[in-house]
């Protein structure tokens, strides 16, 4: 063969190879288009965050008090407090987050005391809180657990802002934190429990207003309360914070709104890293309430998450107590509707209770290459079948490519829907075993893409994670 012919042969070979690949992968586009992505390095788990608030004895019995680097393969950020714990965790190479509750503020002294209050609001004057009209000494009060008495902060109050700024300085004077959580960042009219004017009765896990000086408080509360002023005050708080803040408030719902009150604050505040959705999709206290993961509440929460992630900020979804694997699989299907591999964080408080590494096994799953642009709202994921659907071209388990996958969710409480028509054929569902991302220190857990098939009719209030 002459030199010129050899050159032509070599030049033609790549074209022939491309033609062969196109001819083969064209009919197999459900996975062929993502072969290159499968070869790329991916996260070994979704972004995770957890608290290191287990007792020193529990930590010592698990991975060891001086061994916080054991958390690094499983957790990306760890919530601590100022002092020795934060120093030890940071020495293990981990980023840390400070917790403050300035919105439902408790004290370390008096009735309904909280010895872990941060900050200690025992001596904060009533002017820092919402008070009953005509009674400036009667603060608006709550109790999230029926034992601890909390006063509802008024972010529009100069006193609240001053005291909150002092708390920032106190808790960060000698410690560094990448983030600061602002807990209970829901407007008073979004609060899910009983509110009283003045102190109600706490104890036995129940809070009532029978003994409260001003009785039960109901919207619109007092002349000082407005949603816009509450939001402006929360935004001012972010501006004064020494580190980026994450607001725990996406679970708020006033039964009328289309977005939680904290969403515009997060979108507008430059120092807002993101928001948290506490118990969203999982139920409160581990108890399943289908009203919380069906429309309209499901839409309010998902739309808020999508707006925040779509703006380039972050959302943390918290599983506080749900250990049931099937409930967690359904929750993951809902989370996948708003998933982003870098900005959707999972906090698995219910998991890892032997190893004290609180991350659930399903965090090992990561989802890339969605076939459609990131959704702007639930309208973007609504299928003609009536289900919510999102498909990903490249899915991973512990960093290992497992092919395409999909989430199918029936958002209706009572109405079943037929199967949607999907891009790929899926024969298997997700199964979750155990309660730990970490197979270590006496803990175990895993996920499988080889679970049984999914039903031809999608039942109400259900969700499925599908694999081929």
Number of C-alpha atoms within 10 A of each C-alpha: 6 6 8 9 10 11 11 10 11 11 11 11 11 11 11 11 11 11 12 12 12 15 11 12 15 13 10 12 15 20 18 18 16 17 15 9 16 21 10 10 10 20 18 17 25 28 22 22 25 24 21 21 14 12 11 13 10 16 20 14 14 19 20 15 16 13 15 20 17 19 24 16 12 23 24 18 23 27 22 23 23 18 12 10 17 23 16 17 25 18 14 16 14 19 21 25 25 25 21 22 21 28 23 24 26 29 23 18 14 10 15 20 17 20 12 10 19 19 21 20 23 17 9 16 14 20 17 23 26 27 27 20 13 8 12 13 16 22 25 28 27 31 27 17 14 19 18 23 25 27 30 25 29 29 26 23 17 13 18 23 21 13 17 24 15 12 19 19 13 13 19 18 10 10 16 19 23 15 23 24 22 22 20 24 29 26 26 30 19 19 18 13 13 18 28 28 27 24 27 26 20 19 15 9 11 14 23 20 21 13 14 18 14 19 16 19 19 13 11 12 19 15 10 15 19 16 14 12 15 24 22 16 20 25 22 17 24 23 16 15 19 17 21 20 26 26 26 24 23 28 28 27 22 18 11 10 13 15 21 23 26 26 22 16 22 26 21 11 19 13 20 24 22 29 31 28 23 22 20 24 30 28 21 16 12 16 10 14 13 19 15 21 28 22 16 17 25 21 19 23 27 25 21 28 32 24 21 22 23 18 14 13 20 22 27 23 25 23 27 19 17 25 18 15 19 16 18 20 22 22 23 23 25 29 20 22 25 25 25 23 17 15 19 23 23 26 27 28 21 20 27 25 17 20 23 27 30 27 29 31 26 29 24 24 22 26 25 20 17 18 13 11 8 17 19 19 20 20 11 15 21 17 17 13 15 19 24 22 26 27 25 22 25 24 26 22 24 21 18 17 20 18 21 25 27 26 23 28 30 29 28 21 17 11 12 18 19 15 19 17 11 13 14 18 13 16 14 19 22 24 19 21 16 19 26 29 28 26 15 16 16 14 19 19 18 20 22 15 19 14 16 12 15 18 10 10 12 22 19 18 21 23 27 25 26 25 23 17
